[in-house]
Amino acid sequence: MDRIAQLKAFLESSPQDSFLKHALALEYIKIQEDGNARKVFEELLENEPTYVGSYYHLGKLLERTGETEAAIAVYEKGMYIAWEEKDMHAYNELQAAHEDLTD
């Protein structure tokens, strides 16, 4: 069974598990299924907006697909959430990615 199938099977028994959703989105990125990855990241962040690691990866995906303004918005929202959660590591990573696009 491939990793995507495994993760989907795990999600059947734990459909709200953000870690599994994040891992699934990353697997989709590995095989260049950006549309599926984006859908999973967006669903994850809609249901659990404090899962800050997904903002970075979604932003990078949007950058790669030429959606610069959307990537900037994702980084900004992620920075806000990371600041609120006092996750300075995530904040700094998001800020660096944001600055790369806006400077």
C-alpha positions as CSV (number, residue, x, y, z in Angstrom):
1,M,0.0,0.0,0.0
2,D,1.4,3.4,-0.9
3,R,1.7,6.2,1.6
4,I,-1.3,8.1,0.2
5,A,-3.5,5.1,0.5
6,Q,-2.2,4.4,4.1
7,L,-2.9,8.0,5.2
8,K,-6.4,7.9,3.7
9,A,-7.0,4.7,5.5
10,F,-5.9,6.2,8.8
11,L,-8.1,9.2,8.1
12,E,-11.1,7.0,7.8
13,S,-10.8,6.1,11.4
14,S,-9.5,9.6,12.5
15,P,-11.1,12.0,10.0
16,Q,-10.2,15.2,12.1
17,D,-6.6,14.3,12.6
18,S,-4.7,17.4,11.5
19,F,-1.3,15.6,11.5
20,L,-2.6,13.0,9.1
21,K,-4.1,15.6,6.8
22,H,-0.9,17.6,6.8
23,A,1.1,14.5,6.0
24,L,-1.4,13.6,3.2
25,A,-1.0,17.1,1.6
26,L,2.8,16.7,1.7
27,E,2.5,13.4,0.0
28,Y,0.4,14.9,-2.7
29,I,3.1,17.6,-3.2
30,K,5.7,14.9,-3.6
31,I,3.8,13.5,-6.6
32,Q,3.0,16.9,-7.9
33,E,-0.7,16.7,-7.3
34,D,-0.9,20.4,-6.2
35,G,-4.7,20.6,-6.5
36,N,-5.2,17.8,-4.1
37,A,-2.6,19.1,-1.7
38,R,-4.1,22.6,-1.8
39,K,-7.6,21.1,-1.1
40,V,-6.3,19.2,1.9
41,F,-4.3,22.1,3.3
42,E,-7.3,24.5,3.0
43,E,-9.7,22.0,4.6
44,L,-7.2,21.4,7.4
45,L,-6.7,25.1,8.1
46,E,-10.4,25.8,7.9
47,N,-11.1,23.2,10.6
48,E,-7.9,23.9,12.7
49,P,-6.6,27.3,11.9
50,T,-3.9,27.0,14.6
51,Y,-2.1,24.2,12.7
52,V,0.6,26.7,11.8
53,G,3.0,24.5,9.9
54,S,0.4,24.1,7.1
55,Y,0.5,27.8,6.3
56,Y,4.1,27.7,5.2
57,H,3.6,24.7,2.9
58,L,0.4,26.0,1.4
59,G,2.1,29.3,0.8
60,K,5.0,27.6,-1.0
61,L,2.5,25.6,-3.1
62,L,0.8,28.8,-4.1
63,E,4.1,30.5,-4.9
64,R,5.0,27.5,-7.1
65,T,1.7,27.7,-9.0
66,G,2.1,31.4,-9.6
67,E,-0.5,32.6,-7.1
68,T,1.7,35.2,-5.5
69,E,-1.0,37.3,-3.9
70,A,-2.7,34.3,-2.5
71,A,0.6,33.0,-1.1
72,I,1.3,36.4,0.6
73,A,-2.2,36.3,2.2
74,V,-1.6,32.8,3.5
75,Y,1.8,33.8,4.9
76,E,0.2,36.9,6.6
77,K,-2.6,34.8,8.1
78,G,-0.1,32.2,9.3
79,M,2.1,34.9,10.8
80,Y,-0.8,36.3,12.7
81,I,-1.8,32.8,14.0
82,A,1.8,31.9,14.9
83,W,2.1,35.2,16.8
84,E,-1.1,34.6,18.7
85,E,0.0,31.0,19.5
86,K,3.5,32.3,20.6
87,D,5.1,30.0,18.1
88,M,8.1,32.2,17.2
89,H,9.8,29.5,15.1
90,A,6.8,29.2,12.8
91,Y,6.4,33.0,12.8
92,N,10.0,33.6,11.7
93,E,9.7,31.0,8.9
94,L,6.5,32.5,7.6
95,Q,7.9,36.0,7.9
96,A,11.0,35.0,5.9
97,A,8.9,33.5,3.2
98,H,6.6,36.6,3.2
99,E,9.6,38.9,2.9
100,D,11.0,36.9,-0.1
101,L,7.8,37.7,-2.0
102,T,7.3,41.3,-0.9
103,D,10.8,42.8,-0.8
